Amino acid sequence: MQQNDNSPATLCGNNVVTEQLTQAGRKIEHDSFAIVDSEASNHSYPEDQWQIVRRMIHASADFEFNGLTQFHPDAVTAGLNALTEGRPIVADVEMICVGLSKPRLSHFGVSTQHFISDDDVIAQAKAENSTRAVQAMRKAHRLGLLENGIVAVGNAPTALLEVIRLIQEEGVRPALIIGMPVGFVSAAESKAAVTVLNEVPWIITEGRKGGSTLVVSTLHALLALAEAEQRKQQ
């Protein structure tokens, strides 16, 4: 794929915080991106969205995400604004929080939160015969973390369905939903339900495919774009 001045490689080529820490690491990553660009030469994504999709392919070696990944028109802008404003990331599982680069997050003052293993969440899920993921999102709402935050779901469709309910019934307004739960029960359906939302921007993977790795790669791509924009304004 021929690059132009707005290509992902150009946009993020001078980044410092969101790049690999060693020259060897940077070369491997950049060579990998070049291979992805070459083998996925045809795509319909704008360049900022392609920055996200190519990183998802890089993380999974699965070129089907070139097409399966869908964006609300305002998703990238909303994600960049939330990150540069230091809004929290609320994840459905700890794996997402562990996978995110702490130096990259701290550069923007972004914290990560997950409540799936909290004792009160587990107890409430048992009492109501619901899931821990549902109760975890309700706890995040009670703590005020969903409002203007980034919701990151890579594992639990019920977490995504609960966030949709909170938006529609209780007026919660996250800055962005990254909805990529993987699996066979309600995964595809929960993501399809996100796409009908008009109130909140979203990024999803269609169908059964997804996972925490894809959410992490999406957030790292957004962080890279945010740093590129930050450096451009300096």
Sequence and secondary structure as in RCSB ss.txt:
>XXXX:A:sequence
MQQNDNSPATLCGNNVVTEQLTQAGRKIEHDSFAIVDSEASNHSYPEDQWQIVRRMIHASADFEFNGLTQFHPDA
VTAGLNALTEGRPIVADVEMICVGLSKPRLSHFGVSTQHFISDDDVIAQAKAENSTRAVQAMRKAHRLGLLENGI
VAVGNAPTALLEVIRLIQEEGVRPALIIGMPVGFVSAAESKAAVTVLNEVPWIITEGRKGGSTLVVSTLHALLAL
AEAEQRKQQ
>XXXX:A:secstr
    TTSHHHHHTT STTS SSHHHHHHHHHHHHHHHHHT      HHHHHHHHHHHHHH  TTHHHHEEE TTH
HHHHHHHHHTT  EEESSHHHHHHS HHHHHHHT  EE  TT HHHHHHHHHHT  HHHHHHHHHHHTT STTSE
EEESS HHHHHHHHHHHHHH    SEEEE   SSSSHHHHHHHHTT SSS EEEE TT   HHHHHHHHHHHHHH
HHHHHHHT 
